[in-house]
Amino acid sequence: MLTNTFHHLRGIGAETEHRLWEKGVHSWQMVAGGARLPLSSRMAEAVRRGVDESAGRLEAGDPHHFSSRLPASQHWRLFPEFRHSVAYLDIETTGMGGPGEYITAATIYDGTDIRTYVYDDNLNDFRNDISAYKLIVTYNGKCFDVPFIRNYLGAPMPQAHIDLRYVLAALGYCGGLKGCEKQLGIDREELDGVDGYFAVLLWADYLRNGNERALETLLAYNVMDVVNLEALMIAAYNLNVEQTPFSEERRLPAAAPPDSPFKADVETVERIRRRIYR
């Protein structure tokens, strides 16, 4: 989809991009091949220069060139071209980022491998591991996860960033990560109803009682958050592509979810749930 995109070029908004598509100018290749552009001569020349630069930036593997020039709601366009270097990520914490609060668990999933990190164990490995990726996908990560990671771990987090909160909101899907999942038919089964506050209680149970099942449940929850980001990313991408002339050729197949290395303990979940709602 990125090579069909003109919205990132200076002076080309959504309306002008659609006009180009309607006139049959569907790709950078067509522009480079001398296609007639329904623009002023000055703007047409700027588009030709911009397309030439974009092709070079894509060949160089530079997602920032595009993410810095597209609205957050349009960052979905980067996904297929940079999927080979994507990390879906999510963190669990003891709170909202105030003094003394910290990351309890984190997960990275790259479409093949799941890697988990735990406070006072291997959490410091996160900083080095995440640096291998050019693109990250989160839900609300621009407001929460990435600033928390920068402040707590000192990781620079320079990657281009698709925050699905903005992409899905532009499609009409709101209500947080779990709400969007429900609207798009993603079932959390035994972890249904477990949320960020619940994750704080799981960590507290692990620390206070040495309950390893609470830690495993926390990691199962965190892994599910991250694995579901891939399903949401593909769904959001396809819903957006359906609104373009490229729905058939650019649509992506659903990805088979990986097996989680952790299993939620139903007894622990029910015990904490009773405590919350008593």
C-alpha positions as CSV (number, residue, x, y, z in Angstrom):
1,M,0.0,0.0,0.0
2,L,2.9,2.4,0.7
3,T,3.8,2.5,-3.1
4,N,0.2,3.5,-3.8
5,T,0.4,6.4,-1.2
6,F,0.8,10.1,-2.0
7,H,-0.7,11.5,1.2
8,H,2.8,11.8,2.7
9,L,4.0,14.2,0.0
10,R,4.1,17.9,0.7
11,G,0.8,19.5,-0.4
12,I,-1.0,16.2,-1.0
13,G,-3.9,15.7,1.3
14,A,-6.5,13.0,1.4
15,E,-8.7,14.7,-1.2
16,T,-5.9,15.2,-3.7
17,E,-4.7,11.6,-3.2
18,H,-8.2,10.3,-4.0
19,R,-8.3,12.5,-7.0
20,L,-5.1,11.0,-8.3
21,W,-6.4,7.5,-7.7
22,E,-9.7,8.4,-9.5
23,K,-7.7,9.6,-12.5
24,G,-5.9,6.3,-12.7
25,V,-2.6,7.4,-11.0
26,H,-2.4,4.5,-8.7
27,S,1.3,4.1,-7.8
28,W,4.7,5.6,-7.6
29,Q,5.7,3.5,-10.6
30,M,3.1,5.2,-12.7
31,V,4.4,8.6,-11.7
32,A,8.0,7.6,-12.4
33,G,6.8,6.2,-15.8
34,G,5.5,9.6,-16.9
35,A,1.8,9.3,-16.1
36,R,-0.1,12.6,-16.6
37,L,-1.0,14.1,-13.2
38,P,-4.2,16.1,-12.7
39,L,-2.2,18.8,-10.9
40,S,-0.7,22.1,-11.7
41,S,2.7,21.9,-13.4
42,R,4.5,23.1,-10.2
43,M,2.7,20.5,-8.0
44,A,3.1,17.8,-10.5
45,E,6.9,18.4,-10.5
46,A,6.9,18.3,-6.7
47,V,5.1,15.0,-6.7
48,R,7.6,13.5,-9.1
49,R,10.5,14.6,-7.0
50,G,8.7,13.4,-3.8
51,V,8.0,10.0,-5.4
52,D,11.6,9.6,-6.5
53,E,12.7,10.4,-2.9
54,S,10.1,8.0,-1.4
55,A,11.3,5.1,-3.6
56,G,14.8,5.7,-2.4
57,R,13.8,5.9,1.2
58,L,11.8,2.7,0.9
59,E,14.7,0.9,-0.7
60,A,16.9,2.1,2.1
61,G,14.4,0.6,4.6
62,D,13.5,4.0,6.3
63,P,10.0,3.8,7.8
64,H,10.5,7.2,9.5
65,H,10.4,9.0,6.2
66,F,6.7,7.9,5.9
67,S,5.6,7.8,9.5
68,S,6.8,11.4,10.1
69,R,4.8,12.6,7.1
70,L,1.5,10.7,7.6
71,P,-1.2,11.3,10.2
72,A,-1.2,8.7,13.0
73,S,-4.5,7.4,11.7
74,Q,-2.7,6.5,8.4
75,H,0.3,4.8,9.7
76,W,-1.3,1.4,8.8
77,R,0.1,2.0,5.3
78,L,3.6,1.2,6.5
79,F,2.7,-2.3,7.7
80,P,3.3,-4.7,4.7
81,E,6.5,-3.1,3.6
82,F,8.0,-3.1,7.0
83,R,6.4,-6.2,8.4
84,H,9.7,-8.1,8.2
85,S,11.0,-5.8,10.9
86,V,8.0,-5.3,13.2
87,A,7.7,-5.8,16.9
88,Y,4.3,-5.9,18.6
89,L,4.8,-4.9,22.2
90,D,3.1,-4.3,25.5
91,I,4.1,-3.8,29.1
92,E,2.6,-4.3,32.5
93,T,3.4,-2.0,35.3
94,T,2.7,-1.3,39.0
95,G,0.8,1.9,38.1
96,M,0.6,4.9,35.7
97,G,4.2,6.0,35.8
98,G,4.5,7.9,39.0
99,P,7.5,7.9,41.3
100,G,8.6,4.4,42.4
101,E,6.4,2.6,39.8
102,Y,8.1,0.1,37.5
103,I,7.6,-2.4,34.6
104,T,6.6,-5.8,36.0
105,A,6.5,-7.6,32.6
106,A,6.9,-7.0,28.9
107,T,6.4,-9.0,25.8
108,I,7.8,-8.6,22.2
109,Y,6.2,-10.6,19.4
110,D,7.6,-10.3,15.8
111,G,5.1,-12.6,14.0
112,T,7.3,-15.6,14.7
113,D,8.9,-15.5,18.1
114,I,7.5,-14.5,21.5
115,R,9.9,-13.1,24.0
116,T,8.9,-12.2,27.6
117,Y,10.6,-10.1,30.2
118,V,10.1,-9.9,34.0
119,Y,11.2,-7.4,36.6
120,D,14.3,-8.4,38.5
121,D,14.9,-11.2,36.1
122,N,15.6,-10.4,32.4
123,L,13.9,-7.1,32.0
124,N,17.1,-5.3,31.1
125,D,17.4,-7.6,28.0
126,F,14.4,-5.8,26.5
127,R,16.4,-2.7,25.7
128,N,18.8,-4.6,23.4
129,D,16.2,-6.9,21.9
130,I,13.8,-4.1,20.9
131,S,16.6,-2.3,19.1
132,A,16.6,-5.0,16.4
133,Y,13.3,-3.7,15.0
134,K,12.5,-0.8,12.7
135,L,8.7,-0.6,13.4
136,I,6.7,-1.2,16.5
137,V,2.9,-1.8,16.9
138,T,1.1,-1.0,20.1
139,Y,-2.3,0.0,21.4
140,N,-2.0,3.4,23.2
141,G,1.8,3.0,23.3
142,K,2.5,6.5,22.2
143,C,0.8,7.8,25.4
144,F,1.8,5.0,27.8
145,D,4.1,2.2,26.9
146,V,6.8,4.0,25.0
147,P,7.2,6.9,27.5
148,F,7.3,4.5,30.4
149,I,9.9,2.3,28.6
150,R,12.1,5.4,27.9
151,N,11.8,6.7,31.5
152,Y,12.2,3.4,33.3
153,L,14.6,1.5,31.1
154,G,16.4,4.4,29.4
155,A,15.7,2.7,26.0
156,P,15.6,5.4,23.2
157,M,12.8,3.7,21.3
158,P,13.5,5.4,18.0
159,Q,11.4,3.1,15.9
160,A,8.6,4.2,13.6
161,H,5.4,3.5,15.5
162,I,1.9,2.3,14.5
163,D,-0.4,3.0,17.5
164,L,-3.6,1.1,16.8
165,R,-5.5,3.3,19.1
166,Y,-5.5,6.1,16.4
167,V,-5.8,3.7,13.5
168,L,-8.8,1.9,14.9
169,A,-10.5,5.1,16.2
170,A,-10.4,6.5,12.7
171,L,-12.4,3.4,11.7
172,G,-14.9,3.9,14.5
173,Y,-13.5,1.3,16.9
174,C,-13.0,2.7,20.4
175,G,-13.3,1.4,24.0
176,G,-9.7,0.4,24.7
177,L,-7.8,-2.6,23.5
178,K,-10.3,-5.1,24.9
179,G,-13.3,-3.2,23.6
180,C,-11.8,-3.1,20.1
181,E,-11.0,-6.8,20.3
182,K,-14.6,-7.6,21.2
183,Q,-16.0,-5.5,18.3
184,L,-13.7,-7.3,15.9
185,G,-14.6,-10.8,17.2
186,I,-11.5,-11.6,19.2
187,D,-12.3,-13.9,22.2
188,R,-10.0,-13.9,25.3
189,E,-11.7,-17.0,26.8
190,E,-10.5,-17.6,30.4
191,L,-8.8,-14.1,30.4
192,D,-12.0,-12.3,29.5
193,G,-12.4,-9.4,31.9
194,V,-8.8,-9.4,33.0
195,D,-7.4,-5.9,32.5
196,G,-4.4,-3.6,33.5
197,Y,-5.7,-3.2,37.1
198,F,-6.1,-7.0,37.3
199,A,-2.5,-7.4,36.1
200,V,-1.3,-5.1,39.0
201,L,-3.1,-7.5,41.4
202,L,-1.6,-10.6,39.8
203,W,1.9,-9.1,40.3
204,A,1.1,-8.2,43.9
205,D,-0.1,-11.7,44.5
206,Y,3.1,-13.1,43.1
207,L,5.2,-10.9,45.3
208,R,3.2,-11.2,48.5
209,N,2.4,-14.9,48.3
210,G,5.2,-16.3,46.1
211,N,2.4,-17.5,43.8
212,E,4.1,-18.6,40.6
213,R,0.7,-19.3,39.0
214,A,-0.1,-15.6,39.4
215,L,3.1,-14.7,37.6
216,E,2.3,-17.3,34.8
217,T,-1.2,-15.8,34.5
218,L,0.3,-12.3,34.3
219,L,2.6,-13.4,31.5
220,A,-0.2,-15.3,29.7
221,Y,-2.3,-12.0,29.8
222,N,0.6,-9.9,28.6
223,V,1.4,-12.3,25.8
224,M,-2.3,-12.3,24.7
225,D,-2.3,-8.5,24.6
226,V,0.7,-8.6,22.3
227,V,-0.3,-11.5,20.1
228,N,-3.8,-9.9,19.6
229,L,-2.1,-6.8,18.3
230,E,-1.1,-8.7,15.1
231,A,-4.8,-9.7,14.5
232,L,-5.9,-6.2,15.2
233,M,-3.2,-4.8,12.9
234,I,-4.2,-7.0,10.0
235,A,-7.9,-6.3,10.5
236,A,-7.3,-2.5,10.7
237,Y,-5.1,-2.7,7.6
238,N,-7.7,-4.6,5.6
239,L,-10.6,-2.4,6.7
240,N,-8.6,0.6,5.5
241,V,-7.6,-1.0,2.2
242,E,-11.3,-1.7,1.5
243,Q,-11.8,2.1,1.3
244,T,-9.2,2.3,-1.5
245,P,-9.1,1.1,-5.2
246,F,-6.6,-1.6,-4.1
247,S,-8.8,-3.8,-1.9
248,E,-8.3,-7.0,-3.9
249,E,-4.6,-6.8,-4.6
250,R,-3.5,-5.4,-1.2
251,R,-5.7,-7.4,1.2
252,L,-3.7,-9.4,3.8
253,P,-4.7,-12.9,5.0
254,A,-5.3,-13.4,8.7
255,A,-2.3,-14.7,10.6
256,A,-2.5,-17.9,12.6
257,P,-2.0,-17.0,16.3
258,P,1.0,-18.7,17.9
259,D,0.8,-21.0,20.9
260,S,1.4,-19.0,24.1
261,P,4.3,-20.3,26.3
262,F,2.1,-19.5,29.4
263,K,-1.3,-20.7,30.6
264,A,-3.6,-18.6,32.8
265,D,-4.5,-20.2,36.1
266,V,-8.3,-20.1,36.3
267,E,-8.3,-20.6,40.1
268,T,-6.0,-17.6,40.6
269,V,-8.1,-15.5,38.2
270,E,-11.4,-16.3,40.0
271,R,-9.9,-15.7,43.4
272,I,-8.7,-12.2,42.5
273,R,-12.0,-11.5,40.6
274,R,-14.0,-12.4,43.8
275,R,-11.8,-10.0,45.8
276,I,-12.4,-7.2,43.3
277,Y,-16.1,-7.6,43.1
278,R,-17.0,-8.7,46.6
